[in-house]
Amino acid sequence: MDATVIRRFIESTQNVFGTMLRSTVTFGAPVPTSQATSCGDVSGIIGFSGDVAGAAVIRMPMATAAGVVKAFTGEDVSSESDDFADAIGELANMICGGAKSNMESGSVSISCPQVVLGKDHKVQKPSDAVSITIPCNSPQGTFAIEISIRAVGAHSSASRSHHAAAG
Amino acid sequence: MRVMLVDDSKTIRRIQRSILEQIGYTEIDEACDGQDALSRVVAFQPSLILLDWNMPNMDGLTFLKTFRQRDKATPVIMVTTEAEKTRVIEAIRAGVNNYVVKPFTPDTLQQRIKETLAKVGAPQ
């Protein structure tokens, strides 16, 4: 995966957390997702299509997600509430939308966000894309950004080969 | 001043509502997508619309093109993650009056609203 893509996600995450949560995020070295140890109770998933295809997943332990939602909305929001998933989805939308805008890869579209909640669930990655995980640390706790996108010659749907499963 | 918020994220609508209330705009209606906005806009008669781009059912650009066929005057500010120059131009051609890229600060949104209303000569 082009290092520029990873840098775009890092810049966008810093921008979103700085602007909407007034928080600073630090980043660890990106690693292949197969070697990552991040745990995920909450995932915000965005599909990419057009000149790139695949998906990005913002994965958080529940404690981090609760802190992030509180910082974002200014309120304690129960994870059972639709508002909790809405806030995580919008955060993923802004991070991925910002990264997309900086990619300069021609025509790229992003999907509406999908959010999965479930202790230690797994998100199946597209089989035809390299998946990279960026470890992140914020005042609300650790989280990870998993990027599984590839350049394509023809337009294709990103979400077709992307399934989320709780478990 | 009646303001319609069109965004599929309730979180964003709540943040926008709070920012608007801080500057004295309290007549606010909310729609969760373009289709919902079209069904509400005639009855609510907004003086200003804040419009997201990526939404299910009907996206913001489709709403804008349909809305502009019958209303060329009501100012519309696109509030979206879509920041590419080509997208901004597309939105302007469809009739958007101003543009705010997410994420945004309260100051940025307030400033764009004031700019937009001043430009169209609307009371603030």
Interface residues (C-beta under 8 A of the other chain):
Chain A: N15 V16 T19 M20 F72 T73 D82 D83 D86 A87 G89 E90 N93 M94 C96 G97 G98 K100 S101 S107 I110 C112
Chain B: D8 S9 K10 T11 I12 R14 I15 N54 M55 P56 T80 T81 E82 A83 E84 T86 V101 K102 P103 F104 T105
